[in-house]
Amino acid sequence: MTLGERGSTLTGMNANPRTTEPLATEGESPLARAALRFTAFTERYLPDAFGFVLVGTVVVLLLGLVTGEKLFATPQDAATATQGFGMVDAWGKGFWSLIVFTLQMAMIVIGGYAVATSRPVARLIVWLATLPKTPRGAIPFVAAVAMVTSYLNWAFSLVFTAILAREVARVLPRVDYRALGAMAFLGLGTVWAQGFSGSAALQVASATSSPPPVQAVVKDAGFASGVIPLSDTIFTWQAILATVVVFIIAVALAWMLAPSPEKARTAEDMGITLRPLLGPGSRDDDSDGAPRRPGDWLENSPIFTVIIAAIAFFYLVRHFQSGSNPIAALDLDTVNLILIITALVLHWRPRRLVTAVRDGAPAASGVLLQFPFYGGIFGMIVFTGLSERIAGWLVHASNQFFFPPLIAIYSCILGIFVPSGGSKWVIEAPYVLDAANRLNVDAGWMVVVYDLGEASANLLQPFWMLPTLAVLGLKARDIMGYTFAMFLVCFPVVLVLVTLLAPHVTS
């Protein structure tokens, strides 16, 4: 399977005759009509994902200038300072600030692709793709799989569900490929941060991961150790209930958003070729990989696969035993190591892993290009004090009861411009938790509030969509009509949940 295989003559909207006809939505449900209209708008007017980051850069620059930030300013200790920069200097300081994170994310995409295209996982995907029996039923099915897998691990979900969506579209050729792609991404827009790989909850649960200023505020909230255990954040009954409610509503919405076959745009309509994962026509043919010379033996032998896997296994055992909190030890580097070694074992022969990585590398191209520009936006918000100024407005306009939904809104808005769950939490945590302490709002619940607001932002901007889009061969504008329609329902539900389920709040 190749990533994003579009026909050479079907590269845009006008390549499909349907897109030139007036949009007819009679017979559709109200939500399906809304999604079709949003999609028609986004297909026509929205730029590609890279355009979002360019526009976002200008918007944040203008916001900073309007609110009193200087255009040019450099503090005396520029090498170590984290405040006092002008907007231009802050942009430059932040541009490469996410470079380690960029490589980590690129490796997650490639490693996830390599795991998902291994023969054992491919067989699982092929079987799962046969479960939905109708084009409409395929949409909520993929949405449910996306949310379940993202709850377990968001990185694996991005690639696994995208490949599943491709296979479902091949099995059910009349399914709307745009809606299917949007649902393949849905886990990152709903429940991922409430799961086992949620960065904010993992950070505050570990003394080694949580910055000292955050630990100091956490101690003021009544946690003497300076950390908030997962039992007080994502594993409280309130957080679990909120996650379940969002899951159920999102699956129901996916069913209602699905267009009828007459209104659907299929992969074929969009000029996308869908290769089977296994069997004839797939890249699963070993005939060309048979050893022809003694030097070919190494890349076809599983001996070194077993040795390297054993080394990695014993290292990981020691790594997770080295701290008091094994879950907190599951950082991005460890996730990447697990993905690569798992891919090596599943492919069994080194040659197959090399082929899978080569095929998956294009999926990381958007990450490599766009993340530095998001780093620039990150810099303009963090190194100028713009984030604290905005948060100050929100805190002063709030009270105990409305503080959680207000912070959820703020986290969502900031997440559009700084779409990095872990690093953005470090920005928000000190003043958000301090304000929560002063307003007598539970600190652990504010982590949950942050998680739900942060995830919702992903439905509005294409940063985390890039790996999924690359696997599917789509552009952001192809699916954002559906994700926006999902946001219009799910985010108000989130606001109600974080308000009414807040623990330990007194009048």
Order of alpha helices (4+ residues) and beta strands (2+ residues): alpha-alpha-alpha-alpha-alpha-alpha-alpha-alpha-alpha-alpha-alpha-alpha-alpha-alpha-alpha-alpha-alpha-alpha-alpha-alpha-alpha-alpha
